[in-house]
């Protein structure tokens, strides 16, 4: 039996959502490329997040900081010292594992050369392995020129906090939201796009007065869980996981977990980072990062509440959660029940047949809708097959121009999930769709 994950990986490849990176060279471990539909879906996920953070609120600003940062940033942040995983080697099969993930790890050679049970096997002592990718700035490859690819986008926000504050004239509490690439030399990447070495984060840092941090932490927990509900994730597939063992910067941390086919796993982290980051950057840069409260005349380093989501991981969650199978006319139909806001194609337009002026009417509908939403036109083959192809990529609405259109200017609109069909007057079509998509 093909597992749900296998089906999703195969659908993603077949329909142009996600391809293995550098595939013609045999691929490169844990790197993936987003295809025509995947890049649209990803863009929609990012837009939905950025809109919720910045457009819908007046206390958060956006930022797009560089990936390459001054190397001192990573000393100040604690990443050079602490961003390590315990790495162990199996002396039998030579495979490498994260010590804390041995029980779940598969032996690549089992059963021929290695006992396979790595928790009882001949393992080396754990060594600390730093997850940051290093490279060199400029043409000379020497220690003085070492820089890192950022392992999180958050630090770009901290070092810009004064710039944003002064240019936008906000007062604490306020936030900065950023979407961007991050890189981690993970020891055990895997599960498709769940854990990769290059990925995108959607991070928001909310700067608050010390003492109000616990309340804001709870507020942000609520907002972030709601965001997933509002974008169609089934609530019973989401839960909270409280961290008992905290990262070096955190005072409290919760993960939003999703029940993936491979088990409950982290989707997003909400952290109370206190004034750890700003105080370290103040110390390492020698620049004052305190906030002056004009009303109370107090000076303080704000505390930071962080919401940190993976864009690729959210996309995987939306795909997994949307994947459905049902039976129609004796055949299995598979479809993606994606929220209309996220669906890569919003509406497909079909002339029922390629004559009687139907393609021309369909072309006029496409021309009218295209500036406002992603439209797909298809005139080939049986209409049932055209519907199925759109179901499989999650298109919420299919419009068919048929013989009735010729007499009364209405079209059939067919809904992906319920298969319900309604007739909509062509003059009302754009508004009808916009109300359901935007
Ligand atoms: N700034 C805090 C931070 O980076 P994190 O828990 O290490 O916290 C936040 O990462 C989110 O980034 C995770 O919840 C996950 O969605 C995503 N993420 C982290 N490592 C990832 C990886 N190797 N591949 C894909 N997504 C990853």
Boltz pocket constraint, residues with backbone or C-beta under 6 A from the ligand:
constraints:
  - pocket:
      binder: B
      contacts: [[A, 151], [A, 152], [A, 153], [A, 154], [A, 184], [A, 186], [A, 193], [A, 194], [A, 195], [A, 196], [A, 197], [A, 198], [A, 199], [A, 200], [A, 201], [A, 203], [A, 266], [A, 267], [A, 268], [A, 269], [A, 306], [A, 308], [A, 309], [A, 310], [A, 311], [A, 312], [A, 313], [A, 314]]
      max_distance: 6.0
